[in-house]
């Protein structure tokens, strides 16, 4: 930001004297400790603080976390990946300042006792006197470190004074007093000494740093009026510097809070109190502008704000985002539990299949509570009352996560939650919520309960929960009183409005989290019932997987037969990476509600079409109702070609084979022996169609599928058409079927990865045209004409079709199929 050199350290002593101004005294021993603490508090903001230099810094957890966090952000934003073990130079340049800033306060605690080795092998210290270094060194380090502590931690850590150094002095060290002087002096040093104008011209800072320089270089040395510290300016802020003025306003408000907190702490401990207890003008832009002046504009706090936070949370974290689907809230609760278990696996180096999520419906009179419990990493009071309730901010991707759990990001933690809104979907189920939690590495007496008694419209209540129902080994338990009975219409277990029968909780959980890598169990009268185990979706029978995905009965058009399920195969890359387990099952209807699921980290997201089973995917929306499959072009192509071979061998329905051919081609596969075109009454495969082409000079094809009744053209009754229409033997039919597997925003998948162009008709239509071109050696004329395509009794049925004519004599040579 601004200057951190020796001039800043000298200025802190002067600033501390100003804010105390006769109200606080320090004895000689305290002066030594305070002076050393001032000198060391920011000294670690440099590589020189590390005897091993950058090499030593790169061994720290802070470095590994920062690299991992940046790599994850880069990957999620679509940028080029980099090696986290050996990042490129430009990445190192970005990371070093951030890591040093994060570590500097902690490192400052060691500097008073740390040794540096010279070229001749001897050791040198910052505090040369060994007796002073050994006795006062730890206290100097702690006070230097404490400028980044919370005021609450300051009070806890410095509960008593340090006695006098025997044989050298009779003076004790009031550690609280010195720590308070350091932190307020550091906060208050904001004047032009911190931002010299000439140095700014040389360094040319940018971004937020430039704003800090812009406002600090204008500020005069502060002075005291009554109990307030007053900041003034020599040069007013013009309109072009309005952003810098507002940064000054926000910064002085933060300093004001620091002064008030310190004042309360000192008063509560019956210590000497500072003469300055607040900042004049803090909290009021108009009053501050009288001393920190502006020119040509007036600071009015008219920034964008959200006045009705509960309503925003209700709308953007509930039904307005997710729709009226109560199972979404269950999915989000399971997701949060899964992230917590994954975090504990990483943090404590647990096995890859360790962890458990337990879900239950607990009756209480006429009411029912939904309970979701995990034995994951748990939440401290800070997380429970801070990041958990910070709408729109993902804790796992924040710097606070690295501070709360050092090394977690570097261990490979990849949370499912990305948007920081999932927890609030719980209020879709009911307004009364209890969150019990305890960090897994803290004692049993540190558990807490956060209660919501009226949704987001009232403040939650925090209270200690030293025992049950906090998970006994740490973790989190969430309870919500369901506003709708789960077994009644509109309840959690009624996921299908077309049936009156409610699902069991076990079936619902299996459908919501079909391939979660964490064991899930349901609370039953006898104890618990296992729903799923990590990786079992790749091992259970085809029938069991279909039932798990579609517990309400699945498809009703006869496609989900036993022979069909035998088609289910794993989709994997050459390196063995698994992308899914599924089979092609084309629907008769374009993008119907039937089909398999794309899952995100084991939780269902978007529907699949033309496919039954599971494809692994990644989220493209905050609601996670649209997802992009992760399967590569090569893996999908191999799977589709295998599907074509299996379907051709086992599926007798030739029309269904033709629809499957469209899907196979969409996936970039080879349709092999699949029937794909109907010639007269017969369905033909590639070889059969090619052979027929060798014996004809003209072929008439309908690329719009089978013929339907047309009241404008047909002179027969619709019933007669349905019962008696017969296609002419010289007419060929290509079904018109959408072969896409999913829709993602405005694009279809897998076309988005296979690179196929968007044909005017369909994949099979273009495949057919290509076969004709190769058979007739490009001597082709194609026209759209009105032709008789069949009869109903003695009446001709005429339609517009595509007519291909061979304009050149040719032999039926062998040719390559695309």
C-alpha positions in Angstrom: 0.0 0.0 0.0 2.0 3.0 1.3 5.4 3.4 3.0 6.5 0.7 5.4 10.2 1.8 5.8 12.0 3.1 8.9 10.1 6.4 8.6 6.9 4.6 9.3 8.4 2.9 12.3 9.7 6.2 13.7 6.3 7.8 13.1 4.5 5.1 15.2 6.3 6.2 18.3 5.3 9.8 17.7 1.7 8.7 16.9 1.5 6.6 20.0 2.7 9.6 22.0 0.0 11.8 20.4 -2.9 9.6 21.1 -1.8 9.1 24.7 -0.7 12.7 25.3 0.1 12.5 29.0 -2.7 10.1 29.8 -0.6 7.0 29.5 3.0 6.5 30.8 5.5 3.9 30.0 8.5 2.9 32.2 12.0 2.3 30.7 11.5 -1.5 30.3 8.1 -0.9 28.6 9.7 1.7 26.3 12.3 -0.8 25.2 9.7 -3.5 24.5 7.3 -1.1 22.8 10.1 0.4 20.7 11.3 -3.1 19.6 7.7 -4.2 18.9 7.1 -1.1 16.7 10.3 -1.9 14.8 9.4 -5.5 14.2 5.6 -5.4 13.6 6.0 -4.9 9.8 9.6 -6.0 9.4 8.5 -9.4 8.1 6.8 -7.7 5.1 10.0 -8.6 3.2 11.9 -11.7 2.1 14.8 -10.5 4.4 12.8 -11.7 7.4 13.4 -15.3 6.1 17.0 -16.5 6.3 16.2 -18.9 3.5 14.7 -16.2 1.3 12.0 -17.2 -1.2 12.9 -20.8 -0.9 11.9 -20.8 2.7 8.7 -18.8 2.0 7.7 -21.4 -0.6 7.7 -24.1 2.1 5.0 -22.4 4.2 1.4 -23.4 4.2 0.4 -19.8 3.3 2.4 -20.1 0.1 0.9 -23.5 -0.8 -2.6 -22.3 0.0 -2.2 -19.1 -2.1 -0.8 -21.0 -5.1 -3.6 -23.6 -4.9 -6.3 -20.9 -4.5 -5.0 -19.0 -7.5 -4.7 -22.2 -9.6 -8.3 -23.0 -8.7 -9.6 -19.5 -9.6 -7.6 -19.7 -12.9 -9.1 -23.0 -13.8 -12.6 -22.0 -13.0 -12.3 -18.8 -15.1 -11.1 -20.8 -18.1 -7.5 -19.6 -18.0 -4.5 -21.7 -18.7 -3.5 -24.1 -15.9 -0.1 -23.9 -14.3 2.0 -26.3 -12.2 1.4 -25.5 -8.5 4.7 -27.1 -7.6 6.7 -24.9 -10.0 4.5 -21.8 -10.9 5.8 -19.5 -13.6 7.6 -16.3 -12.7 4.6 -14.0 -13.2 2.5 -16.1 -10.8 5.3 -15.9 -8.2 5.4 -12.2 -8.5 1.7 -12.0 -7.9 1.8 -14.4 -4.9 4.9 -13.2 -3.0 3.4 -9.8 -1.7 0.1 -11.5 -0.7 1.9 -14.3 1.2 4.3 -11.9 2.9 1.4 -9.8 4.0 -0.5 -12.8 5.4 2.6 -14.1 7.2 4.2 -10.8 8.4 2.4 -10.5 11.7 3.0 -14.2 12.6 6.6 -14.0 11.5 7.2 -10.8 13.5 6.8 -13.0 16.6 10.0 -14.8 15.8 12.2 -11.9 14.7 13.4 -10.8 18.1 15.0 -14.2 18.8 15.8 -15.2 15.2 19.4 -15.6 14.1 20.9 -14.8 10.7 24.1 -16.5 9.6 27.0 -14.5 8.1 29.4 -15.5 5.5 32.0 -16.6 8.1 29.4 -18.8 9.8 28.7 -16.7 12.9 25.2 -15.7 14.0 23.8 -12.2 14.3 20.6 -11.1 16.0 18.5 -8.0 15.9 18.6 -7.8 19.7 22.3 -8.2 20.4 22.2 -8.4 24.2 21.5 -12.1 24.8 20.0 -11.5 28.3 17.5 -9.0 27.0 16.8 -11.1 24.0 16.1 -14.3 26.0 13.9 -12.5 28.5 12.0 -9.9 26.5 12.2 -11.5 23.0 9.1 -13.6 23.3 7.0 -10.6 24.6 8.4 -8.3 21.9 7.4 -10.9 19.3 3.9 -11.4 20.8 3.1 -7.7 20.9 4.5 -7.2 17.4 2.3 -10.1 16.2 -0.8 -8.8 18.1 -1.4 -5.8 15.8 -3.3 -8.3 13.6 -5.2 -10.0 16.3 -8.8 -9.3 17.2 -9.4 -7.2 20.3 -11.0 -10.3 21.9 -7.8 -12.4 21.3 -5.7 -9.6 22.6 -7.5 -9.7 25.9 -7.3 -13.5 26.1 -3.6 -13.7 25.3 -2.3 -10.9 27.5 -4.1 -11.7 30.7 -1.3 -10.6 33.0 1.8 -8.4 33.2 5.4 -9.6 32.7 7.5 -9.3 35.8 10.7 -7.4 36.1 14.0 -8.7 34.7 16.0 -9.6 37.8 19.2 -7.7 38.5 18.5 -5.3 35.6 15.3 -3.4 36.5 12.3 -3.2 38.9 9.9 -2.3 36.1 7.1 -4.7 35.0 5.7 -4.9 31.5 2.0 -4.1 31.0 1.5 -6.1 27.8 -2.1 -5.1 27.2 -1.2 -1.4 27.4 1.7 -1.8 25.0 -0.3 -3.9 22.5 -3.0 -1.3 22.5 -0.6 1.5 21.9 1.0 -0.3 19.0 -2.3 -1.2 17.3 -3.9 2.3 17.6 -0.6 4.0 16.5 -0.4 1.7 13.5 -4.1 2.4 12.6 -3.7 6.1 13.0 -0.6 6.6 11.0 -2.3 7.8 7.8 -0.8 11.3 7.2 1.5 12.5 4.4 4.6 11.0 6.1 3.2 7.6 5.0 2.7 8.8 1.3 5.4 11.2 0.2 4.4 12.9 -3.0 7.8 12.6 -4.7 8.0 8.8 -3.9 4.5 8.3 -5.3 5.7 9.9 -8.6 8.6 7.4 -8.7 6.7 4.2 -7.7 3.5 5.1 -9.6 1.2 2.8 -7.6 -2.0 1.6 -9.3 -5.4 0.3 -8.3 -6.4 0.4 -4.6 -2.8 1.3 -3.7 -3.1 4.5 -5.8 -6.2 5.5 -3.9 -4.4 5.0 -0.5 -1.5 7.2 -1.7 -4.0 9.8 -3.0 -5.8 10.3 0.3 -2.9 9.9 2.7 -0.6 12.4 0.9 -3.3 15.1 1.6 -3.6 14.4 5.3 -1.9 16.6 7.9 -0.5 15.2 11.2 -3.6 14.5 13.3 -4.2 16.3 16.6 -6.6 16.0 19.5 -9.7 18.0 20.3 -11.2 17.0 23.6 -11.4 13.1 23.3 -11.3 13.1 19.5 -8.4 12.6 17.0 -8.9 15.2 14.2 -7.6 14.7 10.6 -7.3 17.7 8.3 -6.1 18.4 4.8 -4.1 21.0 3.1 -5.2 20.2 -0.4 -9.0 19.6 -0.8 -10.3 16.6 -2.7 -11.6 17.5 -6.1 -14.3 15.6 -8.0 -11.6 13.5 -9.7 -10.4 12.4 -6.2 -13.9 11.5 -4.9 -13.1 7.8 -4.8 -9.9 8.5 -2.7 -12.0 10.6 -0.3 -14.5 7.8 0.2 -11.6 5.4 0.9 -10.3 7.9 3.5 -13.8 8.0 5.0 -14.0 4.2 5.2 -10.5 3.9 6.6 -11.1 6.5 9.3 -14.3 4.7 10.3 -12.3 1.6 10.8 -9.7 3.5 12.9 -12.6 4.9 15.0 -13.9 1.4 15.7 -10.3 0.4 16.8 -10.0 3.4 19.2 -13.4 2.6 20.7 -12.6 -1.1 21.1 -9.3 -0.3 22.8 -10.9 2.3 25.1 -13.5 -0.3 26.2 -10.8 -2.9 26.8 -8.6 -0.6 28.9 -11.5 0.7 30.9 -12.8 -2.8 31.6 -9.4 -3.8 33.0 -9.0 -0.6 35.1 -6.0 0.5 33.1 -4.9 3.9 32.0 -7.0 5.0 29.1 -6.0 6.9 25.9 -6.7 10.5 25.6 -8.1 10.1 22.1 -11.1 7.7 22.1 -12.6 8.4 18.7 -12.2 10.0 15.3 -13.9 13.3 14.7 -16.4 13.0 11.8 -16.5 9.2 11.8 -19.9 7.9 10.8 -20.9 11.2 9.1 -19.5 12.1 5.7 -20.9 15.7 6.1 -19.0 16.3 9.4 -15.8 14.7 8.2 -15.8 16.9 5.1 -15.5 19.9 7.4 -11.9 18.9 8.2 -11.1 16.4 5.4 -12.2 19.0 2.8 -13.6 18.6 -0.7 -13.8 21.1 -3.5 -16.6 21.3 -6.1 -18.7 18.4 -4.7 -20.3 17.4 -1.4 -19.9 13.9 0.0 -23.4 12.4 0.6 -23.6 8.7 1.5 -25.8 7.8 -1.5 -24.0 4.6 -2.4 -26.0 1.5 -3.6 -27.3 -0.4 -0.6 -29.7 -3.2 0.2 -32.2 -2.0 2.8 -34.2 -5.2 3.0 -31.6 -7.9 3.3 -34.0 -10.6 4.4 -36.1 -10.1 1.3 -33.1 -10.3 -1.0 -31.9 -13.5 0.7 -35.4 -15.0 0.5 -35.7 -14.1 -3.2 -32.2 -15.0 -4.4 -31.6 -17.8 -2.1 -35.0 -19.5 -2.3 -37.8 -20.2 -4.7 -37.1 -17.3 -7.0 -33.7 -18.9 -7.8 -34.4 -22.6 -7.4 -38.2 -22.8 -8.2 -40.7 -24.4 -6.0 -38.8 -27.7 -5.6 -38.2 -28.6 -1.9 -35.7 -31.2 -2.9 -33.3 -28.5 -3.9 -33.0 -27.4 -0.3 -32.2 -31.0 0.6 -29.6 -31.1 -2.1 -28.0 -28.0 -0.8 -27.9 -29.3 2.8 -26.3 -32.5 1.6 -23.8 -30.5 -0.5 -22.7 -28.4 2.5 -22.3 -31.5 4.6 -20.3 -33.1 1.8 -18.0 -30.1 1.6 -17.4 -30.3 5.4 -16.5 -34.0 5.2 -14.2 -33.4 2.3 -12.5 -30.6 4.2 -12.0 -32.8 7.2 -10.6 -35.6 5.0 -8.0 -33.1 3.6 -7.3 -31.3 6.8 -6.7 -34.4 8.9 -5.4 -36.6 6.1 -8.3 -39.1 6.4 -9.0 -41.9 4.0 -10.6 -41.0 0.6 -13.8 -42.9 1.6 -14.0 -41.6 5.2 -17.0 -39.7 6.5 -20.7 -40.0 6.9 -23.8 -37.9 6.3 -26.9 -38.9 8.2 -30.4 -37.7 7.2 -33.7 -38.2 9.0 -37.3 -37.1 9.4 -37.9 -36.8 13.1 -41.6 -36.5 14.2 -42.4 -34.2 17.1 -46.1 -34.3 17.8 -47.9 -33.3 14.6 -44.8 -31.7 13.3 -41.7 -33.1 11.5 -38.1 -32.0 11.6 -35.7 -32.7 8.8 -32.2 -33.4 10.2 -29.0 -33.5 8.2 -25.9 -34.3 10.2 -22.3 -34.8 9.2 -19.0 -35.6 10.9 -17.1 -33.1 8.9 -14.7 -30.3 9.8 -17.3 -28.3 11.8 -17.6 -24.6 12.3 -16.1 -22.3 14.8 -18.1 -19.5 16.3 -16.4 -17.1 13.8 -17.6 -19.2 10.8 -21.0 -19.9 12.3 -21.8 -16.2 12.8 -19.8 -14.8 9.9 -19.1 -16.6 6.6 -22.1 -18.9 7.0 -24.4 -15.9 7.0 -22.5 -13.9 4.4 -24.9 -14.2 1.5 -23.2 -14.6 -1.8 -19.7 -15.3 -0.5 -18.3 -18.8 -0.5 -16.2 -19.5 2.6 -14.2 -22.3 1.0 -12.9 -19.9 -1.6 -12.2 -17.0 0.7 -8.9 -15.9 2.4 -10.7 -16.5 5.7 -10.7 -20.2 5.0 -6.9 -20.2 4.7 -6.6 -18.4 8.0 -9.1 -20.7 9.7 -7.7 -23.9 8.3 -4.1 -23.4 7.1 -3.0 -25.9 4.5 -6.6 -26.9 3.6 -6.5 -25.2 0.2 -3.0 -26.6 -0.6 -4.2 -30.1 0.3 -6.5 -30.1 -2.8 -9.8 -28.9 -1.2 -12.3 -28.4 -4.0 -15.6 -27.4 -2.5 -18.9 -28.1 -4.4 -20.3 -24.8 -3.1 -19.1 -21.9 -5.1 -21.6 -19.1 -4.7 -22.3 -18.8 -1.0 -26.1 -19.0 -1.3 -27.0 -22.6 -0.9 -27.5 -22.5 2.9 -30.3 -20.0 2.6 -32.4 -22.4 0.5 -33.1 -24.1 3.7 -35.7 -21.5 4.5 -37.8 -22.9 1.5 -38.5 -25.8 3.8 -39.4 -23.8 6.9 -38.5 -20.7 8.9 -37.4 -22.4 12.1 -33.8 -23.7 11.8 -31.2 -24.9 14.3 -27.5 -25.2 13.4 -25.4 -27.2 15.9 -21.7 -27.2 15.2 -18.3 -27.8 16.7 -14.9 -27.8 15.0 -13.5 -31.3 14.8 -10.2 -30.2 16.4 -11.7 -28.3 19.4 -13.0 -29.6 22.7 -16.5 -30.9 23.3 -17.3 -27.8 25.4 -16.9 -25.5 22.3 -20.0 -26.5 20.5 -22.5 -23.8 19.5 -26.1 -23.6 18.5 -27.3 -20.9 16.0 -31.1 -20.7 16.0 -33.4 -19.0 13.4 -36.8 -18.6 14.9 -38.5 -16.7 12.1 -36.5 -17.3 9.0 -34.3 -14.4 7.8 -36.6 -11.7 9.1 -35.2 -11.8 12.6 -31.7 -12.1 14.0 -30.5 -15.6 14.8 -29.6 -16.5 18.4 -26.2 -17.9 19.3 -25.8 -20.0 22.5 -23.3 -22.6 23.8 -24.1 -26.3 23.1 -21.5 -28.3 25.0 -23.2 -31.7 24.4 -25.8 -33.5 22.3 -27.1 -33.0 19.7 -23.8 -31.5 18.5 -22.0 -34.5 16.7 -20.0 -36.2 19.3 -16.8 -36.2 17.2 -17.2 -32.8 15.8 -19.2 -31.7 12.7 -22.5 -30.1 12.1 -26.1 -31.0 12.6 -28.9 -28.9 10.9 -32.5 -29.2 11.9 -35.4 -27.5 10.1 -39.1 -27.7 11.1 -40.9 -28.5 7.9 -43.7 -26.1 7.1 -45.4 -28.8 4.9 -45.7 -32.3 6.2 -43.4 -34.5 4.1 -46.0 -37.1 3.4 -48.7 -34.7 2.2 -49.2 -32.9 -1.1 -46.5 -30.3 -1.6 -44.3 -32.0 1.0 -40.7 -33.0 0.7 -41.4 -36.6 -0.3 -43.9 -35.6 -3.1 -41.5 -35.0 -5.9 -43.9 -36.0 -8.6 -47.2 -34.1 -8.9 -48.7 -36.7 -11.2 -48.7 -39.4 -8.5 -50.3 -39.5 -5.1 -47.8 -41.9 -3.6 -44.9 -40.3 -1.6 -41.4 -41.5 -1.9 -39.4 -42.9 1.0 -36.7 -40.6 2.3 -34.1 -43.2 1.3 -35.2 -43.2 -2.3 -35.3 -39.4 -2.4 -31.8 -39.0 -1.0 -30.5 -41.6 -3.4 -32.1 -39.7 -6.3 -30.8 -36.3 -5.1 -27.2 -37.6 -4.4 -26.8 -40.7 -6.6 -23.0 -40.8 -6.8 -21.8 -38.8 -3.8 -18.3 -39.9 -2.7 -19.4 -39.8 0.9 -21.5 -42.5 2.6 -25.1 -41.5 3.3 -27.5 -43.1 5.7 -31.1 -42.6 6.7 -32.4 -42.6 10.3 -35.0 -45.3 10.7 -36.7 -46.8 13.8 -34.2 -49.7 14.0 -31.2 -47.3 13.7 -29.9 -46.3 10.3 -30.2 -47.6 6.7 -27.5 -47.2 4.1 -28.5 -45.3 1.0 -25.2 -45.2 -0.9 -21.5 -45.7 -0.5 -18.6 -44.0 -2.2 -18.1 -45.3 -5.7 -21.0 -47.8 -5.5 -22.7 -46.2 -8.5 -20.1 -47.8 -10.7 -20.6 -51.3 -9.1 -24.3 -51.7 -8.5 -26.4 -53.4 -11.1 -27.8 -51.5 -14.1 -31.3 -52.0 -12.7 -30.4 -50.6 -9.3 -28.7 -47.6 -10.8 -31.8 -46.8 -13.0 -34.0 -47.2 -9.9 -31.8 -44.9 -7.9 -31.9 -42.2 -10.5 -35.6 -42.5 -11.3 -37.3 -43.7 -8.1 -40.8 -42.7 -9.3 -40.8 -45.4 -12.0 -38.6 -43.9 -14.7 -39.6 -43.9 -18.3 -43.1 -45.0 -19.4 -42.6 -45.5 -23.1 -41.2 -49.0 -22.9 -37.6 -47.9 -23.4 -36.3 -48.9 -19.9 -36.5 -52.6 -20.5 -34.1 -55.2 -19.1 -32.3 -55.6 -22.4 -31.9 -51.8 -22.6 -30.3 -51.6 -19.2 -27.7 -54.2 -20.3 -26.4 -51.5 -22.6 -25.2 -49.4 -19.7 -21.4 -48.8 -19.9 -18.8 -46.7 -18.3 -17.6 -43.6 -20.1 -13.9 -43.2 -19.5 -10.8 -41.7 -21.0 -7.7 -43.5 -22.2 -6.1 -42.7 -18.8 -8.9 -44.4 -17.0 -10.6 -41.2 -15.8 -14.3 -41.9 -15.4 -16.8 -39.4 -16.9 -20.0 -41.3 -16.4 -22.0 -44.5 -16.6 -24.9 -44.5 -19.1 -26.6 -45.9 -22.2 -28.3 -44.3 -25.2 -32.1 -44.5 -24.8 -33.5 -41.9 -27.3 -36.9 -40.4 -26.3 -39.7 -40.3 -28.8 -40.3 -36.7 -27.7 -37.9 -33.8 -28.0 -36.3 -33.0 -24.7 -38.9 -34.7 -22.5 -38.8 -34.9 -18.7 -37.4 -38.4 -18.9 -33.7 -39.3 -19.0 -30.6 -39.6 -16.8 -28.9 -36.9 -14.9 -25.7 -34.8 -15.0 -24.3 -34.7 -11.5 -22.0 -32.2 -9.9 -19.7 -33.8 -7.3 -22.3 -36.6 -6.8 -25.4 -34.3 -6.6 -27.9 -34.3 -9.4 -28.1 -31.1 -11.5 -29.3 -31.1 -15.1 -31.5 -33.6 -16.9 -30.0 -35.8 -19.7 -31.9 -36.4 -22.9 -31.6 -39.5 -25.1 -29.4 -41.0 -22.4 -30.2 -43.0 -19.2 -27.6 -43.0 -16.4 -25.1 -40.5 -15.0 -22.7 -38.1 -16.7 -20.3 -36.2 -14.4 -20.5 -32.4 -14.9 -19.7 -28.9 -13.7 -22.1 -26.1 -12.8 -22.8 -23.3 -15.2 -25.5 -21.5 -13.0 -25.7 -20.5 -9.4 -28.9 -22.7 -9.1 -27.0 -25.7 -10.5 -30.0 -26.6 -12.6 -27.9 -26.4 -15.7 -24.6 -28.3 -16.0 -22.0 -29.0 -18.6 -20.8 -32.7 -18.8 -17.1 -33.2 -18.4 -16.7 -36.1 -20.8 -14.0 -35.5 -23.5 -14.7 -35.7 -27.2 -12.6 -38.8 -27.5 -14.2 -40.6 -24.5 -17.7 -39.8 -25.7 -17.0 -40.9 -29.2 -15.6 -44.3 -28.1 -18.6 -44.8 -25.8 -21.1 -43.8 -28.5 -19.5 -46.2 -31.1 -19.7 -49.0 -28.5 -23.4 -48.1 -27.9 -24.1 -48.3 -31.6 -22.7 -51.8 -31.7 -24.6 -53.0 -28.7 -27.9 -51.5 -29.8 -27.6 -52.9 -33.3 -27.1 -56.4 -31.8 -29.7 -56.3 -29.1 -32.5 -53.8 -29.8 -35.1 -55.2 -32.2 -37.0 -51.9 -32.6 -35.6 -50.6 -35.8 -37.2 -47.2 -35.5 -35.5 -46.8 -32.1 -32.2 -47.8 -33.7 -32.6 -45.0 -36.2 -33.2 -42.5 -33.4 -30.1 -43.9 -31.6 -28.1 -43.4 -34.8 -28.8 -39.6 -34.6 -27.5 -39.6 -31.0 -24.4 -41.6 -31.8 -23.5 -39.2 -34.7 -24.1 -36.2 -32.4 -21.5 -37.8 -30.0 -19.0 -38.1 -32.8 -19.4 -41.9 -32.9 -19.6 -44.5 -35.7 -23.2 -45.9 -36.1 -21.8 -49.2 -37.4 -24.7 -51.6 -38.3 -27.5 -49.4 -36.8 -30.6 -49.0 -39.0 -30.9 -45.4 -39.9 -33.1 -45.0 -43.0 -36.4 -46.5 -44.1 -36.7 -47.5 -47.7 -40.3 -48.4 -48.5 -41.2 -50.8 -45.7 -37.6 -51.8 -44.8 -35.1 -50.2 -42.4 -31.6 -50.2 -43.8 -28.1 -50.1 -42.3 -25.1 -48.3 -43.9 -24.0 -51.3 -45.9 -27.6 -52.1 -47.0 -28.3 -48.6 -48.0 -25.0 -48.3 -50.0 -25.8 -51.5 -51.8 -29.3 -50.2 -52.8 -27.7 -47.0 -54.1 -25.7 -49.0 -56.6 -28.8 -50.3 -58.2 -30.8 -47.1 -58.6 -30.4 -43.7 -60.5 -32.8 -41.8 -58.3 -33.8 -41.8 -54.7 -36.6 -39.8 -53.0 -36.1 -39.0 -49.4 -38.2 -37.3 -46.7 -35.9 -35.8 -44.1 -38.8 -34.8 -41.9 -39.6 -38.3 -40.7 -42.7 -40.4 -41.1 -45.7 -38.7 -42.8 -48.5 -37.2 -40.8 -52.0 -36.2 -41.8 -52.2 -32.7 -43.5 -55.7 -31.3 -43.6 -54.8 -28.8 -46.3 -53.4 -31.4 -48.7 -55.2 -34.7 -47.9 -58.7 -35.5 -49.1 -59.1 -38.5 -46.8 -60.4 -38.6 -43.2 -57.7 -38.4 -40.5 -58.7 -41.8 -39.1 -58.4 -43.4 -42.6 -54.9 -41.8 -42.8 -53.8 -43.2 -39.5 -55.2 -46.7 -40.2 -54.5 -47.2 -43.9 -51.6 -45.0 -45.1 -48.9 -47.0 -46.8 -45.6 -45.5 -47.9 -44.6 -46.1 -51.5 -41.8 -48.6 -52.0 -39.6 -46.0 -53.7 -39.8 -43.5 -50.9 -37.1 -43.3 -48.2 -37.6 -41.8 -44.8 -35.1 -40.3 -42.4 -36.5 -39.6 -38.9 -36.2 -36.1 -37.6 -34.8 -36.5 -34.1 -32.8 -34.1 -31.9 -29.7 -36.0 -30.9 -28.5 -33.6 -28.3 -27.8 -34.9 -24.8 -28.2 -31.7 -22.9 -28.8 -28.0 -23.3 -26.4 -25.5 -21.7 -27.4 -21.9 -22.0 -27.8 -21.3 -25.8 -25.7 -24.3 -27.0 -26.4 -28.0 -27.1 -24.0 -30.7 -25.9 -22.1 -32.6 -27.2 -22.1 -30.5 -30.4 -20.2 -27.9 -28.4 -17.3 -30.2 -27.9 -17.4 -32.4 -31.0 -17.2 -29.4 -33.3 -20.0 -30.7 -35.6 -21.6 -27.9 -37.7 -25.3 -27.3 -37.4 -26.8 -29.2 -40.3 -29.9 -27.8 -42.0 -31.7 -31.1 -41.2 -30.0 -33.6 -38.9 -26.9 -35.6 -38.3 -28.5 -38.6 -40.0 -29.6 -36.5 -43.0 -26.1 -35.2 -43.6 -24.8 -38.8 -43.1 -27.2 -40.0 -45.7 -26.2 -37.2 -48.2 -22.6 -38.1 -47.7 -23.2 -41.7 -48.5 -25.0 -40.7 -51.7 -22.2 -38.4 -52.7 -19.6 -41.2 -52.2 -21.7 -43.8 -54.0 -22.4 -41.6 -57.0 -19.1 -39.8 -57.1 -20.5 -36.3 -56.7 -22.5 -36.6 -59.9 -25.6 -35.6 -58.0 -28.5 -33.3 -58.5 -30.7 -32.6 -55.5 -34.1 -30.8 -55.7 -37.2 -30.4 -53.6 -40.3 -31.6 -55.4 -43.9 -32.5 -54.8 -44.1 -36.3 -55.1 -46.6 -39.1 -54.4 -45.2 -40.6 -51.2 -47.9 -43.2 -50.5 -51.6 -44.1 -50.7 -54.6 -44.3 -48.5 -56.9 -46.7 -50.3 -56.9 -45.4 -53.9 -56.0 -41.8 -52.9 -52.5 -40.5 -53.6 -50.8 -38.7 -50.7 -48.5 -36.0 -51.9 -45.7 -34.3 -50.0 -42.7 -32.1 -50.6 -39.6 -34.3 -50.5 -35.9 -34.3 -51.6 -35.1 -36.0 -54.9 -31.6 -37.1 -55.6 -30.6 -38.0 -59.2 -27.4 -39.7 -60.4 -26.4 -37.6 -63.4 -23.5 -39.8 -64.5 -23.0 -43.5 -65.2 -20.9 -45.0 -62.4 -20.0 -48.4 -61.0 -20.8 -49.3 -57.5 -17.2 -49.2 -56.2 -16.3 -49.6 -52.6 -16.2 -46.2 -50.7 -15.2 -44.9 -47.4 -18.0 -44.1 -44.9 -17.5 -40.9 -42.8 
